[in-house]
Amino acid sequence: MLTRAAWLGRLAPALLGLLVIAGWEALVRFNDIPSYVLPGPLAVAETLWREGSSLLAALLVTLRVTLAALLVATLTGVLLAALMAQSAWIERSLMPYAVFLQVTPIVAIAPLIIIYVEQPFLALLACAWIVAFFPLVANTAAGLRSADRGLQDLFRLYGAGRLQRLRLLLWPSALPHFLAGLRISGGLALIGAVVAEFVAGTGGSETGIAFRILEAGYRLQVPKMFAGLVLLALTGIGIYAALAWFSRLLLRRWHESALPPRS
């Protein structure tokens, strides 16, 4: 049963959000700010109610790119980290290129990707993958290197092969680091998908939420822009919450980071 402090801890973010929304609405009403400059929360909620179906359809397109990019980033990131864990010279050879992908602004290379990759979905997927890839590689590689040296010597003493050490020792040690990188990459994949859609700027039936926001901006439909941003923010929170729940599910029985706090 939750204590009073636990209930207050859960209610505090909601109460703060309500205060911010109430202050925002009061600011707009008392200063007679027009909706095309700064819409109030009620105007945004009305737009969400009116335009919700079209915005949700566009959001699903963006979400499909996001989840596909996260899946590809997870597979490639874990495989590359496992490869780098086998040898120091392999890590020194590959890590600079992973860093290169991370530090290159996606807005600078997205136009080139969209030009060279003719299939629109694959172009957006590539952009989102680039943004989400590095945290998984870096965190997983750090986790694989963090295995206890004494246990590694023990595995070698008993003649364990590379795959056995990776499966039975290195991967359990790397799992918390991998899951931390996964939570980071979930939000970055969404950011990459949105940035790619902004750069692509193409309309049609299969357009994402970013294009709907751009379209609303061109038409000075500022409440619709805010409505799209609200949906994006809620989607990002939902992705992070789902990945955090997944992390706790895997770690709750044995890792300190997922154990409940001591009273």
C-alpha atoms as an extended CHARMM CRD file, in Angstrom:
* protein
*
       263  EXT
         1         1  MET       CA              0.0000000000        0.0000000000        0.0000000000  PROA      1               0.0000000000
         2         2  LEU       CA              1.2940000000        3.4240000000       -0.9710000000  PROA      2               0.0000000000
         3         3  THR       CA              2.2600000000        5.7960000000        1.8040000000  PROA      3               0.0000000000
         4         4  ARG       CA              1.2400000000        9.4280000000        2.0090000000  PROA      4               0.0000000000
         5         5  ALA       CA              4.6640000000       10.5160000000        0.7740000000  PROA      5               0.0000000000
         6         6  ALA       CA              4.3630000000        8.1670000000       -2.2140000000  PROA      6               0.0000000000
         7         7  TRP       CA              0.9320000000        9.5830000000       -3.1040000000  PROA      7               0.0000000000
         8         8  LEU       CA              2.2690000000       13.1300000000       -2.8510000000  PROA      8               0.0000000000
         9         9  GLY       CA              5.2000000000       12.1690000000       -5.0590000000  PROA      9               0.0000000000
        10        10  ARG       CA              2.8130000000       10.8740000000       -7.7300000000  PROA      10              0.0000000000
        11        11  LEU       CA              0.3840000000       13.7790000000       -7.4930000000  PROA      11              0.0000000000
        12        12  ALA       CA              3.0170000000       16.5270000000       -7.4810000000  PROA      12              0.0000000000
        13        13  PRO       CA              3.7390000000       16.4380000000      -11.2570000000  PROA      13              0.0000000000
        14        14  ALA       CA              0.0040000000       16.4960000000      -12.0780000000  PROA      14              0.0000000000
        15        15  LEU       CA             -0.6470000000       19.4090000000       -9.7200000000  PROA      15              0.0000000000
        16        16  LEU       CA              2.2720000000       21.3640000000      -11.1430000000  PROA      16              0.0000000000
        17        17  GLY       CA              0.9910000000       20.7280000000      -14.6650000000  PROA      17              0.0000000000
        18        18  LEU       CA             -2.4910000000       21.9370000000      -13.7340000000  PROA      18              0.0000000000
        19        19  LEU       CA             -1.0400000000       25.1140000000      -12.2300000000  PROA      19              0.0000000000
        20        20  VAL       CA              0.9770000000       25.8110000000      -15.3730000000  PROA      20              0.0000000000
        21        21  ILE       CA             -2.0550000000       25.2310000000      -17.6170000000  PROA      21              0.0000000000
        22        22  ALA       CA             -4.2530000000       27.4640000000      -15.4500000000  PROA      22              0.0000000000
        23        23  GLY       CA             -1.6320000000       30.2230000000      -15.4680000000  PROA      23              0.0000000000
        24        24  TRP       CA             -1.2400000000       29.9150000000      -19.2340000000  PROA      24              0.0000000000
        25        25  GLU       CA             -4.9990000000       30.2210000000      -19.7890000000  PROA      25              0.0000000000
        26        26  ALA       CA             -5.2280000000       33.1910000000      -17.4190000000  PROA      26              0.0000000000
        27        27  LEU       CA             -2.3490000000       34.9460000000      -19.1900000000  PROA      27              0.0000000000
        28        28  VAL       CA             -4.0350000000       34.5780000000      -22.5760000000  PROA      28              0.0000000000
        29        29  ARG       CA             -7.4660000000       35.6920000000      -21.3650000000  PROA      29              0.0000000000
        30        30  PHE       CA             -6.4230000000       38.6580000000      -19.2260000000  PROA      30              0.0000000000
        31        31  ASN       CA             -4.1470000000       40.0750000000      -21.9300000000  PROA      31              0.0000000000
        32        32  ASP       CA             -6.5230000000       39.3140000000      -24.8390000000  PROA      32              0.0000000000
        33        33  ILE       CA             -3.7630000000       37.5670000000      -26.7610000000  PROA      33              0.0000000000
        34        34  PRO       CA             -5.1020000000       36.3930000000      -30.1530000000  PROA      34              0.0000000000
        35        35  SER       CA             -4.9820000000       32.6760000000      -30.8560000000  PROA      35              0.0000000000
        36        36  TYR       CA             -2.7110000000       33.1310000000      -33.8740000000  PROA      36              0.0000000000
        37        37  VAL       CA             -0.0690000000       34.5700000000      -31.5050000000  PROA      37              0.0000000000
        38        38  LEU       CA             -0.5080000000       32.3410000000      -28.4350000000  PROA      38              0.0000000000
        39        39  PRO       CA             -3.5280000000       30.0380000000      -28.1110000000  PROA      39              0.0000000000
        40        40  GLY       CA             -4.7460000000       29.1000000000      -24.6650000000  PROA      40              0.0000000000
        41        41  PRO       CA             -4.9910000000       25.5160000000      -23.4300000000  PROA      41              0.0000000000
        42        42  LEU       CA             -8.7510000000       25.4900000000      -24.0470000000  PROA      42              0.0000000000
        43        43  ALA       CA             -8.2350000000       26.5130000000      -27.6820000000  PROA      43              0.0000000000
        44        44  VAL       CA             -5.6080000000       23.8010000000      -28.0750000000  PROA      44              0.0000000000
        45        45  ALA       CA             -7.9410000000       21.2190000000      -26.4930000000  PROA      45              0.0000000000
        46        46  GLU       CA            -10.7550000000       22.3010000000      -28.8060000000  PROA      46              0.0000000000
        47        47  THR       CA             -8.4560000000       21.8990000000      -31.8000000000  PROA      47              0.0000000000
        48        48  LEU       CA             -7.4280000000       18.4700000000      -30.5930000000  PROA      48              0.0000000000
        49        49  TRP       CA            -11.0930000000       17.4840000000      -30.3380000000  PROA      49              0.0000000000
        50        50  ARG       CA            -11.8950000000       18.8460000000      -33.7830000000  PROA      50              0.0000000000
        51        51  GLU       CA             -8.7400000000       17.7810000000      -35.6520000000  PROA      51              0.0000000000
        52        52  GLY       CA             -7.8910000000       14.7640000000      -33.5220000000  PROA      52              0.0000000000
        53        53  SER       CA             -8.5700000000       12.0880000000      -36.1380000000  PROA      53              0.0000000000
        54        54  SER       CA             -6.3290000000       13.6120000000      -38.8040000000  PROA      54              0.0000000000
        55        55  LEU       CA             -3.5720000000       14.4380000000      -36.3190000000  PROA      55              0.0000000000
        56        56  LEU       CA             -3.6530000000       10.9500000000      -34.8320000000  PROA      56              0.0000000000
        57        57  ALA       CA             -3.4550000000        9.4020000000      -38.3130000000  PROA      57              0.0000000000
        58        58  ALA       CA             -0.3920000000       11.5380000000      -39.0320000000  PROA      58              0.0000000000
        59        59  LEU       CA              1.0870000000       10.6630000000      -35.6420000000  PROA      59              0.0000000000
        60        60  LEU       CA              0.7740000000        6.9540000000      -36.4220000000  PROA      60              0.0000000000
        61        61  VAL       CA              2.8780000000        7.4800000000      -39.5600000000  PROA      61              0.0000000000
        62        62  THR       CA              5.5950000000        9.1610000000      -37.4900000000  PROA      62              0.0000000000
        63        63  LEU       CA              5.3210000000        6.5070000000      -34.7930000000  PROA      63              0.0000000000
        64        64  ARG       CA              5.8030000000        3.7480000000      -37.3510000000  PROA      64              0.0000000000
        65        65  VAL       CA              9.0750000000        5.3400000000      -38.4870000000  PROA      65              0.0000000000
        66        66  THR       CA             10.1290000000        5.8660000000      -34.8570000000  PROA      66              0.0000000000
        67        67  LEU       CA              9.5630000000        2.2820000000      -33.7580000000  PROA      67              0.0000000000
        68        68  ALA       CA             11.1780000000        0.8480000000      -36.8830000000  PROA      68              0.0000000000
        69        69  ALA       CA             14.2350000000        3.0700000000      -36.3800000000  PROA      69              0.0000000000
        70        70  LEU       CA             14.4510000000        2.0820000000      -32.7030000000  PROA      70              0.0000000000
        71        71  LEU       CA             14.2970000000       -1.5980000000      -33.6100000000  PROA      71              0.0000000000
        72        72  VAL       CA             17.0170000000       -1.2740000000      -36.2600000000  PROA      72              0.0000000000
        73        73  ALA       CA             19.1610000000        0.8570000000      -33.9300000000  PROA      73              0.0000000000
        74        74  THR       CA             18.8070000000       -1.7400000000      -31.1780000000  PROA      74              0.0000000000
        75        75  LEU       CA             19.8340000000       -4.6310000000      -33.4050000000  PROA      75              0.0000000000
        76        76  THR       CA             22.7470000000       -2.8620000000      -35.0570000000  PROA      76              0.0000000000
        77        77  GLY       CA             23.8870000000       -1.1870000000      -31.8460000000  PROA      77              0.0000000000
        78        78  VAL       CA             23.9780000000       -4.4060000000      -29.8300000000  PROA      78              0.0000000000
        79        79  LEU       CA             25.7200000000       -6.3230000000      -32.6190000000  PROA      79              0.0000000000
        80        80  LEU       CA             28.3430000000       -3.6130000000      -33.0640000000  PROA      80              0.0000000000
        81        81  ALA       CA             28.9320000000       -3.3400000000      -29.3020000000  PROA      81              0.0000000000
        82        82  ALA       CA             29.3120000000       -7.1260000000      -29.0410000000  PROA      82              0.0000000000
        83        83  LEU       CA             31.8050000000       -7.0500000000      -31.8950000000  PROA      83              0.0000000000
        84        84  MET       CA             33.7930000000       -4.2520000000      -30.2480000000  PROA      84              0.0000000000
        85        85  ALA       CA             33.8530000000       -6.1770000000      -26.9720000000  PROA      85              0.0000000000
        86        86  GLN       CA             35.8170000000       -8.9870000000      -28.6080000000  PROA      86              0.0000000000
        87        87  SER       CA             38.9350000000       -6.9250000000      -29.2220000000  PROA      87              0.0000000000
        88        88  ALA       CA             40.3170000000       -3.5150000000      -28.2780000000  PROA      88              0.0000000000
        89        89  TRP       CA             41.5970000000       -2.8440000000      -31.7850000000  PROA      89              0.0000000000
        90        90  ILE       CA             38.1600000000       -3.5540000000      -33.2490000000  PROA      90              0.0000000000
        91        91  GLU       CA             36.6640000000       -0.9960000000      -30.8540000000  PROA      91              0.0000000000
        92        92  ARG       CA             39.3290000000        1.5700000000      -31.7240000000  PROA      92              0.0000000000
        93        93  SER       CA             38.6300000000        0.9940000000      -35.4110000000  PROA      93              0.0000000000
        94        94  LEU       CA             34.8310000000        1.2650000000      -35.2690000000  PROA      94              0.0000000000
        95        95  MET       CA             34.0490000000        3.6990000000      -32.4650000000  PROA      95              0.0000000000
        96        96  PRO       CA             35.2490000000        6.8500000000      -34.3230000000  PROA      96              0.0000000000
        97        97  TYR       CA             32.7030000000        6.2020000000      -37.0680000000  PROA      97              0.0000000000
        98        98  ALA       CA             29.9200000000        5.7500000000      -34.5270000000  PROA      98              0.0000000000
        99        99  VAL       CA             30.9520000000        9.0440000000      -32.9350000000  PROA      99              0.0000000000
       100       100  PHE       CA             30.9980000000       10.6400000000      -36.3880000000  PROA      100             0.0000000000
       101       101  LEU       CA             27.3570000000        9.6820000000      -36.9080000000  PROA      101             0.0000000000
       102       102  GLN       CA             26.4690000000       11.0780000000      -33.4860000000  PROA      102             0.0000000000
       103       103  VAL       CA             28.1640000000       14.4720000000      -33.7850000000  PROA      103             0.0000000000
       104       104  THR       CA             27.0650000000       15.2070000000      -37.3640000000  PROA      104             0.0000000000
       105       105  PRO       CA             23.8400000000       17.2770000000      -37.1860000000  PROA      105             0.0000000000
       106       106  ILE       CA             20.9800000000       15.3150000000      -38.6720000000  PROA      106             0.0000000000
       107       107  VAL       CA             19.5420000000       18.4680000000      -40.2550000000  PROA      107             0.0000000000
       108       108  ALA       CA             22.7520000000       18.7340000000      -42.2960000000  PROA      108             0.0000000000
       109       109  ILE       CA             22.7440000000       15.2020000000      -43.7040000000  PROA      109             0.0000000000
       110       110  ALA       CA             18.9960000000       14.5160000000      -43.8710000000  PROA      110             0.0000000000
       111       111  PRO       CA             18.5930000000       16.3400000000      -47.2280000000  PROA      111             0.0000000000
       112       112  LEU       CA             21.3290000000       14.1490000000      -48.7430000000  PROA      112             0.0000000000
       113       113  ILE       CA             19.7520000000       10.9740000000      -47.3890000000  PROA      113             0.0000000000
       114       114  ILE       CA             16.3520000000       11.9920000000      -48.7650000000  PROA      114             0.0000000000
       115       115  ILE       CA             17.9380000000       12.6770000000      -52.1710000000  PROA      115             0.0000000000
       116       116  TYR       CA             19.8890000000        9.4150000000      -52.3860000000  PROA      116             0.0000000000
       117       117  VAL       CA             17.3020000000        7.0780000000      -50.8190000000  PROA      117             0.0000000000
       118       118  GLU       CA             14.3740000000        7.0870000000      -53.2050000000  PROA      118             0.0000000000
       119       119  GLN       CA             11.8770000000        5.2540000000      -50.9650000000  PROA      119             0.0000000000
       120       120  PRO       CA             10.4380000000        7.8720000000      -48.5570000000  PROA      120             0.0000000000
       121       121  PHE       CA              9.9260000000        5.5030000000      -45.6290000000  PROA      121             0.0000000000
       122       122  LEU       CA             13.4770000000        4.1790000000      -45.8410000000  PROA      122             0.0000000000
       123       123  ALA       CA             14.8670000000        7.7150000000      -46.0340000000  PROA      123             0.0000000000
       124       124  LEU       CA             13.0130000000        8.7560000000      -42.8820000000  PROA      124             0.0000000000
       125       125  LEU       CA             14.0320000000        5.4920000000      -41.2230000000  PROA      125             0.0000000000
       126       126  ALA       CA             17.7000000000        6.1250000000      -41.9940000000  PROA      126             0.0000000000
       127       127  CYS       CA             17.5580000000        9.6250000000      -40.5020000000  PROA      127             0.0000000000
       128       128  ALA       CA             15.8840000000        8.4290000000      -37.3150000000  PROA      128             0.0000000000
       129       129  TRP       CA             18.2910000000        5.4810000000      -37.0490000000  PROA      129             0.0000000000
       130       130  ILE       CA             21.3330000000        7.7580000000      -37.1770000000  PROA      130             0.0000000000
       131       131  VAL       CA             20.0300000000        9.7830000000      -34.2290000000  PROA      131             0.0000000000
       132       132  ALA       CA             19.0630000000        6.7470000000      -32.1260000000  PROA      132             0.0000000000
       133       133  PHE       CA             22.0620000000        4.5420000000      -32.8940000000  PROA      133             0.0000000000
       134       134  PHE       CA             24.9270000000        5.9470000000      -30.8160000000  PROA      134             0.0000000000
       135       135  PRO       CA             23.4910000000        5.7500000000      -27.2610000000  PROA      135             0.0000000000
       136       136  LEU       CA             22.8260000000        2.0520000000      -27.7140000000  PROA      136             0.0000000000
       137       137  VAL       CA             26.3430000000        1.3840000000      -28.9920000000  PROA      137             0.0000000000
       138       138  ALA       CA             28.0850000000        3.4740000000      -26.3420000000  PROA      138             0.0000000000
       139       139  ASN       CA             26.0300000000        2.2420000000      -23.3790000000  PROA      139             0.0000000000
       140       140  THR       CA             26.1240000000       -1.4170000000      -24.3970000000  PROA      140             0.0000000000
       141       141  ALA       CA             29.8650000000       -1.3010000000      -25.0620000000  PROA      141             0.0000000000
       142       142  ALA       CA             30.4400000000        0.3250000000      -21.6540000000  PROA      142             0.0000000000
       143       143  GLY       CA             28.3180000000       -2.3820000000      -20.0110000000  PROA      143             0.0000000000
       144       144  LEU       CA             30.2100000000       -5.1720000000      -21.7350000000  PROA      144             0.0000000000
       145       145  ARG       CA             33.4750000000       -3.6950000000      -20.4730000000  PROA      145             0.0000000000
       146       146  SER       CA             32.1720000000       -3.4080000000      -16.9060000000  PROA      146             0.0000000000
       147       147  ALA       CA             32.0360000000       -7.1340000000      -16.1480000000  PROA      147             0.0000000000
       148       148  ASP       CA             33.9600000000       -8.1360000000      -13.0460000000  PROA      148             0.0000000000
       149       149  ARG       CA             37.6000000000       -8.9110000000      -13.8760000000  PROA      149             0.0000000000
       150       150  GLY       CA             37.7520000000      -11.7110000000      -11.3450000000  PROA      150             0.0000000000
       151       151  LEU       CA             34.7710000000      -13.4310000000      -12.9250000000  PROA      151             0.0000000000
       152       152  GLN       CA             36.3100000000      -12.9970000000      -16.3730000000  PROA      152             0.0000000000
       153       153  ASP       CA             39.5000000000      -14.7060000000      -15.1430000000  PROA      153             0.0000000000
       154       154  LEU       CA             37.3880000000      -17.4720000000      -13.6100000000  PROA      154             0.0000000000
       155       155  PHE       CA             35.5850000000      -18.0660000000      -16.9120000000  PROA      155             0.0000000000
       156       156  ARG       CA             38.9340000000      -18.2670000000      -18.7250000000  PROA      156             0.0000000000
       157       157  LEU       CA             40.2800000000      -20.6380000000      -16.0680000000  PROA      157             0.0000000000
       158       158  TYR       CA             37.4090000000      -23.0370000000      -16.7090000000  PROA      158             0.0000000000
       159       159  GLY       CA             37.9160000000      -22.8200000000      -20.4700000000  PROA      159             0.0000000000
       160       160  ALA       CA             34.7890000000      -20.8490000000      -21.3810000000  PROA      160             0.0000000000
       161       161  GLY       CA             34.6990000000      -19.7530000000      -25.0030000000  PROA      161             0.0000000000
       162       162  ARG       CA             34.0410000000      -16.2270000000      -26.2630000000  PROA      162             0.0000000000
       163       163  LEU       CA             30.3580000000      -16.8690000000      -26.9010000000  PROA      163             0.0000000000
       164       164  GLN       CA             29.9130000000      -18.4410000000      -23.4640000000  PROA      164             0.0000000000
       165       165  ARG       CA             31.5670000000      -15.4600000000      -21.7530000000  PROA      165             0.0000000000
       166       166  LEU       CA             29.4380000000      -13.0830000000      -23.8050000000  PROA      166             0.0000000000
       167       167  ARG       CA             26.1730000000      -14.8890000000      -23.0410000000  PROA      167             0.0000000000
       168       168  LEU       CA             26.7150000000      -15.8590000000      -19.4050000000  PROA      168             0.0000000000
       169       169  LEU       CA             28.9070000000      -13.0370000000      -18.0610000000  PROA      169             0.0000000000
       170       170  LEU       CA             29.2630000000       -9.9820000000      -20.2840000000  PROA      170             0.0000000000
       171       171  TRP       CA             25.6530000000       -9.6260000000      -21.4060000000  PROA      171             0.0000000000
       172       172  PRO       CA             24.0960000000       -9.8270000000      -17.8950000000  PROA      172             0.0000000000
       173       173  SER       CA             26.6080000000       -7.2030000000      -16.8040000000  PROA      173             0.0000000000
       174       174  ALA       CA             25.7560000000       -5.0000000000      -19.7910000000  PROA      174             0.0000000000
       175       175  LEU       CA             21.9660000000       -5.3430000000      -19.5500000000  PROA      175             0.0000000000
       176       176  PRO       CA             21.3520000000       -2.3350000000      -17.2200000000  PROA      176             0.0000000000
       177       177  HSD       CA             23.5810000000       -0.1480000000      -19.4090000000  PROA      177             0.0000000000
       178       178  PHE       CA             21.8140000000       -1.3600000000      -22.5540000000  PROA      178             0.0000000000
       179       179  LEU       CA             18.3980000000       -0.6030000000      -21.1010000000  PROA      179             0.0000000000
       180       180  ALA       CA             19.5360000000        2.8980000000      -20.0980000000  PROA      180             0.0000000000
       181       181  GLY       CA             20.6800000000        3.4810000000      -23.6730000000  PROA      181             0.0000000000
       182       182  LEU       CA             17.3920000000        2.0950000000      -24.9630000000  PROA      182             0.0000000000
       183       183  ARG       CA             15.4090000000        4.6350000000      -22.9290000000  PROA      183             0.0000000000
       184       184  ILE       CA             17.5410000000        7.4430000000      -24.3510000000  PROA      184             0.0000000000
       185       185  SER       CA             17.3060000000        6.1580000000      -27.9090000000  PROA      185             0.0000000000
       186       186  GLY       CA             13.5100000000        5.8600000000      -27.7400000000  PROA      186             0.0000000000
       187       187  GLY       CA             13.1210000000        9.6200000000      -27.4730000000  PROA      187             0.0000000000
       188       188  LEU       CA             15.9330000000       10.2800000000      -29.9480000000  PROA      188             0.0000000000
       189       189  ALA       CA             14.2890000000        8.0450000000      -32.5480000000  PROA      189             0.0000000000
       190       190  LEU       CA             11.1440000000       10.1640000000      -32.2980000000  PROA      190             0.0000000000
       191       191  ILE       CA             13.2090000000       13.3470000000      -32.6460000000  PROA      191             0.0000000000
       192       192  GLY       CA             15.0210000000       11.9280000000      -35.6650000000  PROA      192             0.0000000000
       193       193  ALA       CA             11.7620000000       10.9570000000      -37.3500000000  PROA      193             0.0000000000
       194       194  VAL       CA             10.2780000000       14.4160000000      -36.7760000000  PROA      194             0.0000000000
       195       195  VAL       CA             13.4050000000       16.2130000000      -38.0210000000  PROA      195             0.0000000000
       196       196  ALA       CA             13.4740000000       14.0190000000      -41.1220000000  PROA      196             0.0000000000
       197       197  GLU       CA              9.8320000000       14.8320000000      -41.8390000000  PROA      197             0.0000000000
       198       198  PHE       CA             10.5320000000       18.5560000000      -41.4230000000  PROA      198             0.0000000000
       199       199  VAL       CA             13.3860000000       18.3080000000      -43.9320000000  PROA      199             0.0000000000
       200       200  ALA       CA             11.4250000000       16.1560000000      -46.3720000000  PROA      200             0.0000000000
       201       201  GLY       CA              8.4050000000       18.4650000000      -46.2260000000  PROA      201             0.0000000000
       202       202  THR       CA              6.3130000000       16.3180000000      -48.5480000000  PROA      202             0.0000000000
       203       203  GLY       CA              2.5400000000       16.0530000000      -48.4610000000  PROA      203             0.0000000000
       204       204  GLY       CA              0.1890000000       13.2640000000      -49.4410000000  PROA      204             0.0000000000
       205       205  SER       CA             -1.8290000000       10.5980000000      -47.6840000000  PROA      205             0.0000000000
       206       206  GLU       CA              1.1590000000        9.1420000000      -45.7950000000  PROA      206             0.0000000000
       207       207  THR       CA              2.3840000000       12.3020000000      -44.0810000000  PROA      207             0.0000000000
       208       208  GLY       CA              3.5900000000       12.4300000000      -40.5190000000  PROA      208             0.0000000000
       209       209  ILE       CA              2.7570000000       14.7640000000      -37.6960000000  PROA      209             0.0000000000
       210       210  ALA       CA              5.7360000000       17.0320000000      -38.4570000000  PROA      210             0.0000000000
       211       211  PHE       CA              4.3460000000       17.9030000000      -41.8810000000  PROA      211             0.0000000000
       212       212  ARG       CA              0.9510000000       18.6560000000      -40.3230000000  PROA      212             0.0000000000
       213       213  ILE       CA              2.6790000000       21.0820000000      -37.9500000000  PROA      213             0.0000000000
       214       214  LEU       CA              4.4950000000       22.7270000000      -40.8650000000  PROA      214             0.0000000000
       215       215  GLU       CA              1.2770000000       22.9400000000      -42.8360000000  PROA      215             0.0000000000
       216       216  ALA       CA             -0.5290000000       24.5400000000      -39.8890000000  PROA      216             0.0000000000
       217       217  GLY       CA              2.3010000000       27.0610000000      -39.5370000000  PROA      217             0.0000000000
       218       218  TYR       CA              2.0500000000       28.0710000000      -43.1850000000  PROA      218             0.0000000000
       219       219  ARG       CA             -1.6770000000       28.7070000000      -42.6970000000  PROA      219             0.0000000000
       220       220  LEU       CA             -1.2260000000       30.4980000000      -39.3300000000  PROA      220             0.0000000000
       221       221  GLN       CA             -3.2360000000       27.7710000000      -37.6050000000  PROA      221             0.0000000000
       222       222  VAL       CA             -1.2380000000       28.1410000000      -34.4080000000  PROA      222             0.0000000000
       223       223  PRO       CA             -3.6750000000       26.1490000000      -32.1970000000  PROA      223             0.0000000000
       224       224  LYS       CA             -3.2450000000       23.2140000000      -34.5570000000  PROA      224             0.0000000000
       225       225  MET       CA              0.5320000000       23.5570000000      -34.2680000000  PROA      225             0.0000000000
       226       226  PHE       CA              0.2620000000       23.4170000000      -30.4830000000  PROA      226             0.0000000000
       227       227  ALA       CA             -2.0870000000       20.4350000000      -30.7360000000  PROA      227             0.0000000000
       228       228  GLY       CA              0.4800000000       18.5700000000      -32.8260000000  PROA      228             0.0000000000
       229       229  LEU       CA              3.2240000000       19.4530000000      -30.3580000000  PROA      229             0.0000000000
       230       230  VAL       CA              1.0840000000       18.1830000000      -27.4730000000  PROA      230             0.0000000000
       231       231  LEU       CA              0.5890000000       14.8540000000      -29.2440000000  PROA      231             0.0000000000
       232       232  LEU       CA              4.3230000000       14.5980000000      -29.9200000000  PROA      232             0.0000000000
       233       233  ALA       CA              5.1690000000       15.3460000000      -26.2950000000  PROA      233             0.0000000000
       234       234  LEU       CA              2.6640000000       12.7780000000      -25.0250000000  PROA      234             0.0000000000
       235       235  THR       CA              4.0450000000       10.2190000000      -27.4810000000  PROA      235             0.0000000000
       236       236  GLY       CA              7.5900000000       10.8280000000      -26.2690000000  PROA      236             0.0000000000
       237       237  ILE       CA              6.4850000000       10.4580000000      -22.6560000000  PROA      237             0.0000000000
       238       238  GLY       CA              4.6350000000        7.2680000000      -23.5340000000  PROA      238             0.0000000000
       239       239  ILE       CA              7.6880000000        5.7740000000      -25.2710000000  PROA      239             0.0000000000
       240       240  TYR       CA              9.9160000000        6.5920000000      -22.3120000000  PROA      240             0.0000000000
       241       241  ALA       CA              7.3870000000        5.2220000000      -19.8250000000  PROA      241             0.0000000000
       242       242  ALA       CA              7.0010000000        1.9790000000      -21.7840000000  PROA      242             0.0000000000
       243       243  LEU       CA             10.7740000000        1.4780000000      -21.9960000000  PROA      243             0.0000000000
       244       244  ALA       CA             11.1940000000        2.3360000000      -18.3090000000  PROA      244             0.0000000000
       245       245  TRP       CA              8.5350000000       -0.2690000000      -17.4190000000  PROA      245             0.0000000000
       246       246  PHE       CA             10.3150000000       -2.8000000000      -19.6390000000  PROA      246             0.0000000000
       247       247  SER       CA             13.6050000000       -2.0440000000      -17.8520000000  PROA      247             0.0000000000
       248       248  ARG       CA             12.0560000000       -2.5370000000      -14.4260000000  PROA      248             0.0000000000
       249       249  LEU       CA             10.4610000000       -5.7720000000      -15.6040000000  PROA      249             0.0000000000
       250       250  LEU       CA             13.8420000000       -7.2060000000      -16.6000000000  PROA      250             0.0000000000
       251       251  LEU       CA             15.8700000000       -5.8570000000      -13.6860000000  PROA      251             0.0000000000
       252       252  ARG       CA             13.5000000000       -5.7910000000      -10.7160000000  PROA      252             0.0000000000
       253       253  ARG       CA             14.5250000000       -9.1700000000       -9.2880000000  PROA      253             0.0000000000
       254       254  TRP       CA             18.2830000000       -8.7340000000       -9.2590000000  PROA      254             0.0000000000
       255       255  HSD       CA             19.6550000000       -5.2660000000      -10.0380000000  PROA      255             0.0000000000
       256       256  GLU       CA             19.9710000000       -2.4570000000       -7.5030000000  PROA      256             0.0000000000
       257       257  SER       CA             18.7110000000        0.2130000000       -9.9060000000  PROA      257             0.0000000000
       258       258  ALA       CA             15.2700000000       -1.4340000000      -10.1460000000  PROA      258             0.0000000000
       259       259  LEU       CA             14.7860000000       -2.3800000000       -6.5080000000  PROA      259             0.0000000000
       260       260  PRO       CA             12.2930000000       -0.3230000000       -4.4620000000  PROA      260             0.0000000000
       261       261  PRO       CA             13.8170000000        2.3520000000       -2.2130000000  PROA      261             0.0000000000
       262       262  ARG       CA             14.4180000000        1.4620000000        1.3930000000  PROA      262             0.0000000000
       263       263  SER       CA             12.0850000000        3.0340000000        3.9240000000  PROA      263             0.0000000000
